[in-house]
């Protein structure tokens, strides 16, 4: 077996194992509290934060290891190693979260988390032994930095204004808004990096301003919402529409997956429908036609 294959397999196993173990720990904690996900769950705020953090670190570990595999396929072994090491850190944070909130960890949980970190560590170290192809160009150009700053601010302001002027509450504690059209707009015009960063930065800034306690979930939800459509920059209308729907679905699904463990399945389903068909759906209906108008009007975007 080649070292490249060893790195990819170890990365995949480690990330998947971390995600599974952390999510199983959430099930175990809920069971000990007398809850199941198929009923309405009533938890104190610290318990919601604890469980959602476990889920976040689990999902984040998986995404980081998938990113590592992608870099390895492209020959960017140094970037692959960095991503795998980041996965180890994410899993480690998930491991210590229980102690931070005063929950006792089972032996199986500890063993599973240690194994996941070993696999991801093997991937990272193996990647360092391979020749690396440099990633061409800067991480972000000066134009992209300016665009991220401008549209992240616009995205955050739209969310905040919606909340202050006419908030439509969500059953999970959030509220409905259509600022996501900014994320789809910049993703389709400027690509995956800008789309993902605007989704993350704008949403997190708004969460901080509005004191939303589970802001870290927005990193995954709106980062994916911007990154996936960004893959179809300068592509055809149908492909961009499909990518936007996929991005909106992943955004709604991320919140849904967290909500089923801290609110219960019935409430999470209602929120999922609202996030997907209203928030994402209307944002796509606003953003995609605007992109096509801009592309036809401004030669720079053709």
JOMOQUI-V924868 format. One record per backbone hydrogen bond with DSSP energy under -1.0 kcal/mol. NH is the residue of the N-H (numbers start at 0). CO is the residue of the C=O. Records with the same first field share a line. If there is no record, write none. Layout:
BEGIN
NH: CO  CO
END
This chain:
BEGIN
5: 1
6: 2
7: 3
8: 4
9: 5
10: 6
11: 7
12: 8
13: 9
14: 10
15: 11
16: 12
17: 13
18: 14
19: 15
20: 16
21: 17
22: 18
23: 19
24: 20
25: 21
26: 22
27: 23
28: 24
29: 25
30: 26
31: 27
32: 28
33: 30
34: 29
38: 35
40: 262
47: 43
48: 44
49: 45
50: 46
51: 47
52: 48
53: 49
54: 50
55: 51
56: 52
57: 53
58: 54
59: 55
60: 56
61: 57
62: 58
63: 59
64: 60
65: 61
66: 62
67: 63
68: 64
69: 65
70: 66
71: 67
72: 68
73: 69
74: 71
75: 70
76: 74
79: 75
80: 76
81: 77
82: 78
83: 79
84: 80
85: 81
86: 82
87: 83
88: 84
89: 85
90: 86
91: 87
92: 88
93: 89
94: 90
95: 91
96: 92
99: 95
100: 96
101: 98
102: 97
109: 105
110: 106
111: 107
112: 108
113: 109
114: 110
115: 111
116: 112
117: 113
118: 114
119: 115
120: 116
121: 117
122: 118
123: 119
124: 120
125: 121
126: 122
127: 123
128: 125
129: 126
132: 74
144: 140
145: 141
146: 142
147: 143
148: 144
149: 145
150: 146
151: 147
152: 148
153: 149
154: 150
155: 151
156: 152
157: 153
158: 154
159: 155
160: 156
161: 157
162: 158
163: 159
164: 160
165: 161
169: 173
172: 169
175: 167
180: 177
181: 178
183: 179
184: 180
185: 181
186: 182
187: 183
188: 184
189: 185
190: 186
194: 190
195: 191
196: 192
197: 193
198: 194
199: 195
200: 196
201: 197
202: 198
203: 199
204: 200
205: 201
206: 202
207: 203
208: 204
209: 205
211: 206
216: 213
217: 214
220: 216
221: 217
223: 219
224: 220
225: 221
226: 222
227: 223
229: 225
230: 227
231: 228
232: 229
234: 231
239: 235
240: 236
241: 237
242: 238
243: 239
244: 240
245: 241
246: 242
247: 243
248: 244
249: 245
250: 246
251: 247
252: 248
253: 249
254: 250
255: 251
256: 252
257: 253
258: 254
259: 255
260: 257
262: 258
263: 258
264: 36
267: 263
268: 264
269: 265
270: 266
271: 267
272: 268
273: 269
274: 270
275: 271
276: 272
277: 273
278: 273
279: 274
280: 275
281: 277
282: 278
283: 279
284: 280
285: 281
286: 282
287: 283
289: 285
290: 286
291: 287
292: 288
293: 289
294: 290
295: 291
296: 292
297: 293
300: 297
301: 298
END
